[in-house]
């Protein structure tokens, strides 16, 4: 179990850093979009080009960082992906943290796993329905939704096992 605990700790730190990077990038892109919409001046790190595309620059530079189409649906999609995967990685880091602890079956671990599987089952399905109703291309979104659905089902089974392990652990603690 020592190897699994060390691996859980390493994966916790990797996914936590990745979550912070996704969330910070999403916040930076949101601030850049809002600043440009309110006042498109030279200090705003976003530039709109003629063919309908935009560049968001690295902070304090003119080097492109994020590039995309200048449409509201694309900007919404980009922000949803950045914030969504930031939250996904944050919750995944909590799952890895559960595996790095001395006591594996805790109410907090069950709660974190439950949040993780709910996120993977509900959010991608709601995004798929959103794109279905606005008439956008669904091919990539269907594939990503299926992958998250599989992750959600797997996490659901893990949460059920953790619930059962927690019950058995509490029973054992009561008999001692």
C-alpha positions as CSV (number, residue, x, y, z in Angstrom):
1,X,0.0,0.0,0.0
2,X,3.0,2.3,0.4
3,X,3.6,2.5,-3.3
4,X,-0.1,3.4,-4.0
5,X,0.1,6.0,-1.3
6,X,3.2,7.6,-2.8
7,X,1.7,7.5,-6.3
8,X,-1.5,9.0,-5.0
9,X,0.5,11.9,-3.4
10,X,2.4,12.5,-6.7
11,X,-0.7,12.4,-8.8
12,X,-2.5,14.7,-6.3
13,X,0.2,17.4,-6.7
14,X,0.3,17.0,-10.5
15,X,-3.5,17.3,-10.9
16,X,-3.7,20.1,-8.4
17,X,-1.1,22.2,-10.2
18,X,-2.9,21.4,-13.6
19,X,-6.2,22.5,-12.0
20,X,-4.7,25.8,-10.9
21,X,-3.3,26.4,-14.4
22,X,-6.6,25.7,-16.1
23,X,-8.6,27.9,-13.6
24,X,-6.0,30.7,-13.9
25,X,-6.1,30.5,-17.7
26,X,-9.9,30.6,-17.7
27,X,-9.9,33.6,-15.4
28,X,-7.3,35.4,-17.5
29,X,-9.2,34.7,-20.7
30,X,-12.5,35.9,-19.0
31,X,-10.9,39.1,-17.8
32,X,-9.3,39.7,-21.3
33,X,-12.7,39.2,-23.0
34,X,-14.5,41.4,-20.5
35,X,-11.8,44.1,-20.7
36,X,-12.0,44.1,-24.5
37,X,-15.8,44.3,-24.5
38,X,-15.8,47.2,-22.1
39,X,-12.9,49.1,-23.6
40,X,-10.9,47.8,-26.5
41,X,-7.7,49.7,-25.8
42,X,-4.0,49.0,-26.3
43,X,-3.5,47.7,-22.8
44,X,-6.0,44.9,-23.2
45,X,-4.2,41.5,-23.9
46,X,-6.7,40.6,-26.6
47,X,-6.7,41.5,-30.3
48,X,-9.5,40.9,-32.8
49,X,-8.4,40.2,-36.4
50,X,-10.3,40.8,-39.6
51,X,-11.2,37.2,-40.6
52,X,-13.1,36.9,-37.3
53,X,-10.4,35.4,-35.1
54,X,-8.9,36.6,-31.8
55,X,-5.6,36.3,-30.0
56,X,-5.2,36.5,-26.3
57,X,-1.6,37.3,-25.5
58,X,0.7,36.1,-22.7
59,X,0.6,38.6,-19.8
60,X,2.7,41.7,-20.5
61,X,3.7,40.5,-24.0
62,X,2.4,40.5,-27.5
63,X,3.0,36.8,-28.0
64,X,-0.3,34.9,-28.8
65,X,-1.4,32.5,-26.0
66,X,-5.0,31.6,-26.9
67,X,-6.2,31.8,-30.5
68,X,-9.8,31.3,-31.6
69,X,-12.9,32.4,-33.5
70,X,-14.5,35.7,-32.6
71,X,-17.9,34.4,-32.0
72,X,-19.8,34.3,-28.7
73,X,-20.4,30.6,-28.8
74,X,-16.7,29.9,-29.4
75,X,-15.7,32.2,-26.5
76,X,-18.3,30.5,-24.2
77,X,-17.1,27.1,-25.3
78,X,-13.5,28.0,-24.6
79,X,-14.3,29.4,-21.2
80,X,-16.5,26.4,-20.3
81,X,-13.7,24.0,-21.3
82,X,-11.1,25.9,-19.2
83,X,-13.2,26.2,-16.1
84,X,-14.8,22.8,-16.5
85,X,-11.5,21.0,-16.8
86,X,-10.1,23.1,-14.0
87,X,-12.9,21.8,-11.7
88,X,-12.5,18.3,-13.1
89,X,-8.8,18.2,-12.3
90,X,-9.5,19.8,-8.8
91,X,-12.0,17.0,-8.0
92,X,-9.6,14.4,-9.5
93,X,-6.8,15.7,-7.2
94,X,-9.1,15.1,-4.2
95,X,-9.7,11.5,-5.4
96,X,-5.9,11.0,-5.6
97,X,-5.5,12.7,-2.2
98,X,-7.9,10.1,-0.7
99,X,-5.5,7.3,-1.9
100,X,-2.5,9.0,-0.4
101,X,-4.0,9.1,3.2
102,X,-3.3,6.6,5.9
103,X,-7.0,5.9,6.4
104,X,-8.5,5.1,3.0
105,X,-12.2,4.9,3.8
106,X,-13.4,8.2,5.3
107,X,-16.7,10.1,4.9
108,X,-14.7,12.8,3.1
109,X,-13.3,10.4,0.6
110,X,-16.8,9.1,-0.2
111,X,-18.1,12.6,-0.6
112,X,-15.2,13.6,-2.9
113,X,-15.8,10.5,-5.1
114,X,-19.5,11.2,-5.2
115,X,-18.9,14.8,-6.4
116,X,-16.4,13.5,-9.0
117,X,-18.8,10.9,-10.5
118,X,-21.7,13.4,-10.4
119,X,-19.6,16.0,-12.3
120,X,-18.7,13.4,-14.9
121,X,-22.2,12.2,-15.4
122,X,-24.2,15.5,-15.3
123,X,-22.1,18.2,-16.7
124,X,-21.0,16.6,-20.0
125,X,-24.6,15.5,-20.7
126,X,-26.0,19.0,-20.0
127,X,-23.3,20.5,-22.4
128,X,-24.3,17.9,-25.0
129,X,-28.0,18.9,-24.7
130,X,-27.0,22.6,-24.9
131,X,-25.2,22.1,-28.1
132,X,-27.9,19.9,-29.5
133,X,-30.5,22.7,-29.0
134,X,-28.3,25.4,-30.5
135,X,-27.5,23.3,-33.5
136,X,-23.7,23.2,-33.3
137,X,-21.6,20.3,-34.5
138,X,-21.9,17.4,-32.1
139,X,-19.3,14.8,-33.2
140,X,-16.5,15.8,-30.8
141,X,-18.9,16.6,-28.0
142,X,-20.5,13.2,-28.2
143,X,-17.1,11.4,-28.0
144,X,-16.0,13.6,-25.0
145,X,-19.4,13.0,-23.3
146,X,-19.1,9.2,-23.7
147,X,-15.6,9.3,-22.2
148,X,-16.7,11.3,-19.2
149,X,-19.7,9.1,-18.8
150,X,-17.4,6.1,-18.6
151,X,-15.2,7.9,-16.1
152,X,-18.4,8.8,-14.1
153,X,-19.6,5.2,-14.0
154,X,-16.1,4.0,-12.9
155,X,-16.0,6.7,-10.2
156,X,-19.6,5.7,-9.1
157,X,-18.4,2.1,-8.6
158,X,-15.4,3.4,-6.6
159,X,-17.7,5.5,-4.5
160,X,-19.9,2.5,-3.8
161,X,-16.9,0.5,-2.8
162,X,-15.7,3.3,-0.5
163,X,-19.1,3.5,1.1
164,X,-19.1,-0.2,1.7
165,X,-15.5,0.0,3.0
166,X,-16.5,2.9,5.3
167,X,-19.4,0.8,6.7
168,X,-17.2,-2.2,7.3
169,X,-14.5,0.0,8.9
170,X,-17.0,1.6,11.2
171,X,-18.3,-1.8,12.2
172,X,-14.8,-3.0,13.0
173,X,-14.1,0.1,15.0
174,X,-17.3,-0.5,17.1
175,X,-16.4,-4.1,17.8
176,X,-12.9,-3.2,19.0
